[in-house]
Amino acid sequence: MSSPAPSTGISFLYVFIVIVLLVLLRVVRRTYANYRGTRFSLARTIAFGCIYMGIGILFSGLSFLDGVPPLLALPEILLIALAAFWSYSYSDRRISFWKSSDGSLYFRGGILIYLIYTAGLITRLSIDVLLIGPGMFTFASGIQLSGIALYGSIATDLVLIFGVGLLIGRSVRVARRYQKIKRGQESVPEASSRFTTRPRFV
């Protein structure tokens, strides 16, 4: 009598956990780099922003397949817009640029935005893994959340969507500041100022 075949869902779950850990590791490394200061690249800033926003929107959107009312999409869109508007203003006071000795442009700041996004992503994925399990990979698990599980899913969706909006506002502000620096409308200090000024963590 042959032994039962291994569960495909469980295999997918292991692969997914590895992918999620790699994504979270990249987000954490990116957060730390922004705290310490990282060399500015407009293309890289846009690329990372799009990737993180895409991941956030994807996983929050999957909850509509598990019982979250589709009408929630309307307040989520409004929340993204409000968060982006607030973050655009907030980031201007937190992000700082400076030039290194070779003329390269560096920047840092607005770490609170990354922390909110990371917290939302971790809680969102935790609910998917704990409540839905391997079926989450079919994009049609057949599980309909209710009660506390449903409200918890909605709450984590809102946190994640809020973080997505914050990232949008921060990315736009960083790009606008770079354009001002490039046009000579904003001056930046030399590298020595980086070590004489205490970094603003949030």
MODELLER restraints for C-alpha pairs under 7 A, 6 or more apart:
rsr = mdl.restraints
at = mdl.atoms
rsr.add(forms.Gaussian(group=physical.xy_distance, feature=features.Distance(at['CA:9:A'], at['CA:134:A']), mean=4.62, stdev=0.5))
rsr.add(forms.Gaussian(group=physical.xy_distance, feature=features.Distance(at['CA:9:A'], at['CA:135:A']), mean=6.57, stdev=0.5))
rsr.add(forms.Gaussian(group=physical.xy_distance, feature=features.Distance(at['CA:10:A'], at['CA:134:A']), mean=5.82, stdev=0.5))
rsr.add(forms.Gaussian(group=physical.xy_distance, feature=features.Distance(at['CA:12:A'], at['CA:134:A']), mean=6.63, stdev=0.5))
rsr.add(forms.Gaussian(group=physical.xy_distance, feature=features.Distance(at['CA:13:A'], at['CA:134:A']), mean=5.36, stdev=0.5))
rsr.add(forms.Gaussian(group=physical.xy_distance, feature=features.Distance(at['CA:31:A'], at['CA:111:A']), mean=6.42, stdev=0.5))
rsr.add(forms.Gaussian(group=physical.xy_distance, feature=features.Distance(at['CA:31:A'], at['CA:114:A']), mean=6.15, stdev=0.5))
rsr.add(forms.Gaussian(group=physical.xy_distance, feature=features.Distance(at['CA:34:A'], at['CA:108:A']), mean=4.71, stdev=0.5))
rsr.add(forms.Gaussian(group=physical.xy_distance, feature=features.Distance(at['CA:34:A'], at['CA:109:A']), mean=6.20, stdev=0.5))
rsr.add(forms.Gaussian(group=physical.xy_distance, feature=features.Distance(at['CA:34:A'], at['CA:111:A']), mean=6.96, stdev=0.5))
rsr.add(forms.Gaussian(group=physical.xy_distance, feature=features.Distance(at['CA:35:A'], at['CA:108:A']), mean=5.68, stdev=0.5))
rsr.add(forms.Gaussian(group=physical.xy_distance, feature=features.Distance(at['CA:35:A'], at['CA:109:A']), mean=5.95, stdev=0.5))
rsr.add(forms.Gaussian(group=physical.xy_distance, feature=features.Distance(at['CA:35:A'], at['CA:111:A']), mean=6.37, stdev=0.5))
rsr.add(forms.Gaussian(group=physical.xy_distance, feature=features.Distance(at['CA:35:A'], at['CA:201:A']), mean=6.52, stdev=0.5))
rsr.add(forms.Gaussian(group=physical.xy_distance, feature=features.Distance(at['CA:36:A'], at['CA:108:A']), mean=6.72, stdev=0.5))
rsr.add(forms.Gaussian(group=physical.xy_distance, feature=features.Distance(at['CA:37:A'], at['CA:106:A']), mean=6.33, stdev=0.5))
rsr.add(forms.Gaussian(group=physical.xy_distance, feature=features.Distance(at['CA:37:A'], at['CA:107:A']), mean=5.37, stdev=0.5))
rsr.add(forms.Gaussian(group=physical.xy_distance, feature=features.Distance(at['CA:37:A'], at['CA:108:A']), mean=4.60, stdev=0.5))
rsr.add(forms.Gaussian(group=physical.xy_distance, feature=features.Distance(at['CA:38:A'], at['CA:106:A']), mean=5.40, stdev=0.5))
rsr.add(forms.Gaussian(group=physical.xy_distance, feature=features.Distance(at['CA:38:A'], at['CA:107:A']), mean=5.73, stdev=0.5))
rsr.add(forms.Gaussian(group=physical.xy_distance, feature=features.Distance(at['CA:38:A'], at['CA:108:A']), mean=6.52, stdev=0.5))
rsr.add(forms.Gaussian(group=physical.xy_distance, feature=features.Distance(at['CA:39:A'], at['CA:105:A']), mean=5.94, stdev=0.5))
rsr.add(forms.Gaussian(group=physical.xy_distance, feature=features.Distance(at['CA:39:A'], at['CA:106:A']), mean=4.28, stdev=0.5))
rsr.add(forms.Gaussian(group=physical.xy_distance, feature=features.Distance(at['CA:39:A'], at['CA:107:A']), mean=6.57, stdev=0.5))
rsr.add(forms.Gaussian(group=physical.xy_distance, feature=features.Distance(at['CA:40:A'], at['CA:105:A']), mean=5.56, stdev=0.5))
rsr.add(forms.Gaussian(group=physical.xy_distance, feature=features.Distance(at['CA:40:A'], at['CA:106:A']), mean=5.07, stdev=0.5))
rsr.add(forms.Gaussian(group=physical.xy_distance, feature=features.Distance(at['CA:40:A'], at['CA:107:A']), mean=6.30, stdev=0.5))
rsr.add(forms.Gaussian(group=physical.xy_distance, feature=features.Distance(at['CA:42:A'], at['CA:175:A']), mean=6.84, stdev=0.5))
rsr.add(forms.Gaussian(group=physical.xy_distance, feature=features.Distance(at['CA:49:A'], at['CA:167:A']), mean=6.74, stdev=0.5))
rsr.add(forms.Gaussian(group=physical.xy_distance, feature=features.Distance(at['CA:49:A'], at['CA:171:A']), mean=6.58, stdev=0.5))
rsr.add(forms.Gaussian(group=physical.xy_distance, feature=features.Distance(at['CA:53:A'], at['CA:164:A']), mean=5.41, stdev=0.5))
rsr.add(forms.Gaussian(group=physical.xy_distance, feature=features.Distance(at['CA:56:A'], at['CA:121:A']), mean=6.71, stdev=0.5))
rsr.add(forms.Gaussian(group=physical.xy_distance, feature=features.Distance(at['CA:56:A'], at['CA:160:A']), mean=6.27, stdev=0.5))
rsr.add(forms.Gaussian(group=physical.xy_distance, feature=features.Distance(at['CA:56:A'], at['CA:161:A']), mean=6.75, stdev=0.5))
rsr.add(forms.Gaussian(group=physical.xy_distance, feature=features.Distance(at['CA:56:A'], at['CA:164:A']), mean=6.32, stdev=0.5))
rsr.add(forms.Gaussian(group=physical.xy_distance, feature=features.Distance(at['CA:57:A'], at['CA:161:A']), mean=6.95, stdev=0.5))
rsr.add(forms.Gaussian(group=physical.xy_distance, feature=features.Distance(at['CA:60:A'], at['CA:157:A']), mean=5.18, stdev=0.5))
rsr.add(forms.Gaussian(group=physical.xy_distance, feature=features.Distance(at['CA:64:A'], at['CA:70:A']), mean=6.00, stdev=0.5))
rsr.add(forms.Gaussian(group=physical.xy_distance, feature=features.Distance(at['CA:65:A'], at['CA:140:A']), mean=6.55, stdev=0.5))
rsr.add(forms.Gaussian(group=physical.xy_distance, feature=features.Distance(at['CA:66:A'], at['CA:143:A']), mean=5.66, stdev=0.5))
rsr.add(forms.Gaussian(group=physical.xy_distance, feature=features.Distance(at['CA:66:A'], at['CA:144:A']), mean=4.72, stdev=0.5))
rsr.add(forms.Gaussian(group=physical.xy_distance, feature=features.Distance(at['CA:66:A'], at['CA:145:A']), mean=5.83, stdev=0.5))
rsr.add(forms.Gaussian(group=physical.xy_distance, feature=features.Distance(at['CA:67:A'], at['CA:144:A']), mean=4.66, stdev=0.5))
rsr.add(forms.Gaussian(group=physical.xy_distance, feature=features.Distance(at['CA:67:A'], at['CA:145:A']), mean=5.29, stdev=0.5))
rsr.add(forms.Gaussian(group=physical.xy_distance, feature=features.Distance(at['CA:68:A'], at['CA:150:A']), mean=6.72, stdev=0.5))
rsr.add(forms.Gaussian(group=physical.xy_distance, feature=features.Distance(at['CA:68:A'], at['CA:154:A']), mean=6.87, stdev=0.5))
rsr.add(forms.Gaussian(group=physical.xy_distance, feature=features.Distance(at['CA:76:A'], at['CA:158:A']), mean=6.77, stdev=0.5))
rsr.add(forms.Gaussian(group=physical.xy_distance, feature=features.Distance(at['CA:76:A'], at['CA:161:A']), mean=6.60, stdev=0.5))
rsr.add(forms.Gaussian(group=physical.xy_distance, feature=features.Distance(at['CA:79:A'], at['CA:162:A']), mean=6.23, stdev=0.5))
rsr.add(forms.Gaussian(group=physical.xy_distance, feature=features.Distance(at['CA:80:A'], at['CA:161:A']), mean=6.19, stdev=0.5))
rsr.add(forms.Gaussian(group=physical.xy_distance, feature=features.Distance(at['CA:80:A'], at['CA:162:A']), mean=5.82, stdev=0.5))
rsr.add(forms.Gaussian(group=physical.xy_distance, feature=features.Distance(at['CA:80:A'], at['CA:164:A']), mean=6.72, stdev=0.5))
rsr.add(forms.Gaussian(group=physical.xy_distance, feature=features.Distance(at['CA:80:A'], at['CA:165:A']), mean=4.18, stdev=0.5))
rsr.add(forms.Gaussian(group=physical.xy_distance, feature=features.Distance(at['CA:81:A'], at['CA:165:A']), mean=6.36, stdev=0.5))
rsr.add(forms.Gaussian(group=physical.xy_distance, feature=features.Distance(at['CA:83:A'], at['CA:162:A']), mean=5.94, stdev=0.5))
rsr.add(forms.Gaussian(group=physical.xy_distance, feature=features.Distance(at['CA:83:A'], at['CA:165:A']), mean=4.78, stdev=0.5))
rsr.add(forms.Gaussian(group=physical.xy_distance, feature=features.Distance(at['CA:83:A'], at['CA:166:A']), mean=5.20, stdev=0.5))
rsr.add(forms.Gaussian(group=physical.xy_distance, feature=features.Distance(at['CA:84:A'], at['CA:165:A']), mean=4.47, stdev=0.5))
rsr.add(forms.Gaussian(group=physical.xy_distance, feature=features.Distance(at['CA:84:A'], at['CA:166:A']), mean=4.94, stdev=0.5))
rsr.add(forms.Gaussian(group=physical.xy_distance, feature=features.Distance(at['CA:84:A'], at['CA:168:A']), mean=5.53, stdev=0.5))
rsr.add(forms.Gaussian(group=physical.xy_distance, feature=features.Distance(at['CA:84:A'], at['CA:169:A']), mean=3.99, stdev=0.5))
rsr.add(forms.Gaussian(group=physical.xy_distance, feature=features.Distance(at['CA:85:A'], at['CA:169:A']), mean=6.08, stdev=0.5))
rsr.add(forms.Gaussian(group=physical.xy_distance, feature=features.Distance(at['CA:87:A'], at['CA:166:A']), mean=5.11, stdev=0.5))
rsr.add(forms.Gaussian(group=physical.xy_distance, feature=features.Distance(at['CA:87:A'], at['CA:169:A']), mean=4.81, stdev=0.5))
rsr.add(forms.Gaussian(group=physical.xy_distance, feature=features.Distance(at['CA:87:A'], at['CA:170:A']), mean=5.75, stdev=0.5))
rsr.add(forms.Gaussian(group=physical.xy_distance, feature=features.Distance(at['CA:88:A'], at['CA:169:A']), mean=4.28, stdev=0.5))
rsr.add(forms.Gaussian(group=physical.xy_distance, feature=features.Distance(at['CA:88:A'], at['CA:170:A']), mean=5.49, stdev=0.5))
rsr.add(forms.Gaussian(group=physical.xy_distance, feature=features.Distance(at['CA:88:A'], at['CA:172:A']), mean=6.92, stdev=0.5))
rsr.add(forms.Gaussian(group=physical.xy_distance, feature=features.Distance(at['CA:88:A'], at['CA:173:A']), mean=5.42, stdev=0.5))
rsr.add(forms.Gaussian(group=physical.xy_distance, feature=features.Distance(at['CA:91:A'], at['CA:110:A']), mean=5.76, stdev=0.5))
rsr.add(forms.Gaussian(group=physical.xy_distance, feature=features.Distance(at['CA:91:A'], at['CA:170:A']), mean=5.72, stdev=0.5))
rsr.add(forms.Gaussian(group=physical.xy_distance, feature=features.Distance(at['CA:91:A'], at['CA:173:A']), mean=6.69, stdev=0.5))
rsr.add(forms.Gaussian(group=physical.xy_distance, feature=features.Distance(at['CA:92:A'], at['CA:173:A']), mean=6.60, stdev=0.5))
rsr.add(forms.Gaussian(group=physical.xy_distance, feature=features.Distance(at['CA:94:A'], at['CA:109:A']), mean=5.27, stdev=0.5))
rsr.add(forms.Gaussian(group=physical.xy_distance, feature=features.Distance(at['CA:94:A'], at['CA:110:A']), mean=5.42, stdev=0.5))
rsr.add(forms.Gaussian(group=physical.xy_distance, feature=features.Distance(at['CA:94:A'], at['CA:200:A']), mean=6.61, stdev=0.5))
rsr.add(forms.Gaussian(group=physical.xy_distance, feature=features.Distance(at['CA:94:A'], at['CA:202:A']), mean=7.00, stdev=0.5))
rsr.add(forms.Gaussian(group=physical.xy_distance, feature=features.Distance(at['CA:95:A'], at['CA:107:A']), mean=6.85, stdev=0.5))
rsr.add(forms.Gaussian(group=physical.xy_distance, feature=features.Distance(at['CA:95:A'], at['CA:108:A']), mean=5.58, stdev=0.5))
rsr.add(forms.Gaussian(group=physical.xy_distance, feature=features.Distance(at['CA:95:A'], at['CA:109:A']), mean=4.33, stdev=0.5))
rsr.add(forms.Gaussian(group=physical.xy_distance, feature=features.Distance(at['CA:95:A'], at['CA:110:A']), mean=5.96, stdev=0.5))
rsr.add(forms.Gaussian(group=physical.xy_distance, feature=features.Distance(at['CA:96:A'], at['CA:107:A']), mean=5.48, stdev=0.5))
rsr.add(forms.Gaussian(group=physical.xy_distance, feature=features.Distance(at['CA:96:A'], at['CA:108:A']), mean=5.71, stdev=0.5))
rsr.add(forms.Gaussian(group=physical.xy_distance, feature=features.Distance(at['CA:96:A'], at['CA:109:A']), mean=6.43, stdev=0.5))
rsr.add(forms.Gaussian(group=physical.xy_distance, feature=features.Distance(at['CA:97:A'], at['CA:105:A']), mean=6.90, stdev=0.5))
rsr.add(forms.Gaussian(group=physical.xy_distance, feature=features.Distance(at['CA:97:A'], at['CA:106:A']), mean=5.54, stdev=0.5))
rsr.add(forms.Gaussian(group=physical.xy_distance, feature=features.Distance(at['CA:97:A'], at['CA:107:A']), mean=4.27, stdev=0.5))
rsr.add(forms.Gaussian(group=physical.xy_distance, feature=features.Distance(at['CA:97:A'], at['CA:108:A']), mean=6.86, stdev=0.5))
rsr.add(forms.Gaussian(group=physical.xy_distance, feature=features.Distance(at['CA:97:A'], at['CA:188:A']), mean=5.98, stdev=0.5))
rsr.add(forms.Gaussian(group=physical.xy_distance, feature=features.Distance(at['CA:98:A'], at['CA:105:A']), mean=5.88, stdev=0.5))
rsr.add(forms.Gaussian(group=physical.xy_distance, feature=features.Distance(at['CA:98:A'], at['CA:106:A']), mean=5.34, stdev=0.5))
rsr.add(forms.Gaussian(group=physical.xy_distance, feature=features.Distance(at['CA:98:A'], at['CA:107:A']), mean=6.33, stdev=0.5))
rsr.add(forms.Gaussian(group=physical.xy_distance, feature=features.Distance(at['CA:98:A'], at['CA:188:A']), mean=5.09, stdev=0.5))
rsr.add(forms.Gaussian(group=physical.xy_distance, feature=features.Distance(at['CA:98:A'], at['CA:189:A']), mean=5.01, stdev=0.5))
rsr.add(forms.Gaussian(group=physical.xy_distance, feature=features.Distance(at['CA:98:A'], at['CA:190:A']), mean=5.65, stdev=0.5))
rsr.add(forms.Gaussian(group=physical.xy_distance, feature=features.Distance(at['CA:98:A'], at['CA:191:A']), mean=6.04, stdev=0.5))
rsr.add(forms.Gaussian(group=physical.xy_distance, feature=features.Distance(at['CA:99:A'], at['CA:105:A']), mean=4.67, stdev=0.5))
rsr.add(forms.Gaussian(group=physical.xy_distance, feature=features.Distance(at['CA:99:A'], at['CA:106:A']), mean=6.03, stdev=0.5))
rsr.add(forms.Gaussian(group=physical.xy_distance, feature=features.Distance(at['CA:99:A'], at['CA:188:A']), mean=6.68, stdev=0.5))
rsr.add(forms.Gaussian(group=physical.xy_distance, feature=features.Distance(at['CA:99:A'], at['CA:189:A']), mean=6.30, stdev=0.5))
rsr.add(forms.Gaussian(group=physical.xy_distance, feature=features.Distance(at['CA:99:A'], at['CA:190:A']), mean=4.88, stdev=0.5))
rsr.add(forms.Gaussian(group=physical.xy_distance, feature=features.Distance(at['CA:99:A'], at['CA:191:A']), mean=5.36, stdev=0.5))
rsr.add(forms.Gaussian(group=physical.xy_distance, feature=features.Distance(at['CA:100:A'], at['CA:190:A']), mean=6.10, stdev=0.5))
rsr.add(forms.Gaussian(group=physical.xy_distance, feature=features.Distance(at['CA:100:A'], at['CA:191:A']), mean=4.59, stdev=0.5))
rsr.add(forms.Gaussian(group=physical.xy_distance, feature=features.Distance(at['CA:101:A'], at['CA:191:A']), mean=6.35, stdev=0.5))
rsr.add(forms.Gaussian(group=physical.xy_distance, feature=features.Distance(at['CA:109:A'], at['CA:200:A']), mean=6.31, stdev=0.5))
rsr.add(forms.Gaussian(group=physical.xy_distance, feature=features.Distance(at['CA:109:A'], at['CA:201:A']), mean=6.44, stdev=0.5))
rsr.add(forms.Gaussian(group=physical.xy_distance, feature=features.Distance(at['CA:109:A'], at['CA:202:A']), mean=6.53, stdev=0.5))
rsr.add(forms.Gaussian(group=physical.xy_distance, feature=features.Distance(at['CA:110:A'], at['CA:202:A']), mean=5.12, stdev=0.5))
rsr.add(forms.Gaussian(group=physical.xy_distance, feature=features.Distance(at['CA:111:A'], at['CA:201:A']), mean=6.07, stdev=0.5))
rsr.add(forms.Gaussian(group=physical.xy_distance, feature=features.Distance(at['CA:111:A'], at['CA:202:A']), mean=4.88, stdev=0.5))
rsr.add(forms.Gaussian(group=physical.xy_distance, feature=features.Distance(at['CA:112:A'], at['CA:202:A']), mean=4.64, stdev=0.5))
rsr.add(forms.Gaussian(group=physical.xy_distance, feature=features.Distance(at['CA:113:A'], at['CA:163:A']), mean=6.58, stdev=0.5))
rsr.add(forms.Gaussian(group=physical.xy_distance, feature=features.Distance(at['CA:113:A'], at['CA:166:A']), mean=5.99, stdev=0.5))
rsr.add(forms.Gaussian(group=physical.xy_distance, feature=features.Distance(at['CA:113:A'], at['CA:167:A']), mean=6.60, stdev=0.5))
rsr.add(forms.Gaussian(group=physical.xy_distance, feature=features.Distance(at['CA:116:A'], at['CA:163:A']), mean=5.55, stdev=0.5))
rsr.add(forms.Gaussian(group=physical.xy_distance, feature=features.Distance(at['CA:117:A'], at['CA:160:A']), mean=5.85, stdev=0.5))
rsr.add(forms.Gaussian(group=physical.xy_distance, feature=features.Distance(at['CA:117:A'], at['CA:163:A']), mean=4.13, stdev=0.5))
rsr.add(forms.Gaussian(group=physical.xy_distance, feature=features.Distance(at['CA:117:A'], at['CA:164:A']), mean=6.53, stdev=0.5))
rsr.add(forms.Gaussian(group=physical.xy_distance, feature=features.Distance(at['CA:120:A'], at['CA:156:A']), mean=6.01, stdev=0.5))
rsr.add(forms.Gaussian(group=physical.xy_distance, feature=features.Distance(at['CA:120:A'], at['CA:159:A']), mean=5.08, stdev=0.5))
rsr.add(forms.Gaussian(group=physical.xy_distance, feature=features.Distance(at['CA:120:A'], at['CA:160:A']), mean=4.13, stdev=0.5))
rsr.add(forms.Gaussian(group=physical.xy_distance, feature=features.Distance(at['CA:120:A'], at['CA:163:A']), mean=6.91, stdev=0.5))
rsr.add(forms.Gaussian(group=physical.xy_distance, feature=features.Distance(at['CA:121:A'], at['CA:160:A']), mean=5.78, stdev=0.5))
rsr.add(forms.Gaussian(group=physical.xy_distance, feature=features.Distance(at['CA:123:A'], at['CA:156:A']), mean=6.16, stdev=0.5))
rsr.add(forms.Gaussian(group=physical.xy_distance, feature=features.Distance(at['CA:124:A'], at['CA:156:A']), mean=5.42, stdev=0.5))
rsr.add(forms.Gaussian(group=physical.xy_distance, feature=features.Distance(at['CA:124:A'], at['CA:157:A']), mean=6.50, stdev=0.5))
rsr.add(forms.Gaussian(group=physical.xy_distance, feature=features.Distance(at['CA:127:A'], at['CA:153:A']), mean=6.78, stdev=0.5))
rsr.add(forms.Gaussian(group=physical.xy_distance, feature=features.Distance(at['CA:128:A'], at['CA:136:A']), mean=6.77, stdev=0.5))
rsr.add(forms.Gaussian(group=physical.xy_distance, feature=features.Distance(at['CA:132:A'], at['CA:143:A']), mean=6.88, stdev=0.5))
rsr.add(forms.Gaussian(group=physical.xy_distance, feature=features.Distance(at['CA:135:A'], at['CA:141:A']), mean=4.70, stdev=0.5))
rsr.add(forms.Gaussian(group=physical.xy_distance, feature=features.Distance(at['CA:180:A'], at['CA:186:A']), mean=5.55, stdev=0.5))
rsr.add(forms.Gaussian(group=physical.xy_distance, feature=features.Distance(at['CA:181:A'], at['CA:187:A']), mean=6.26, stdev=0.5))
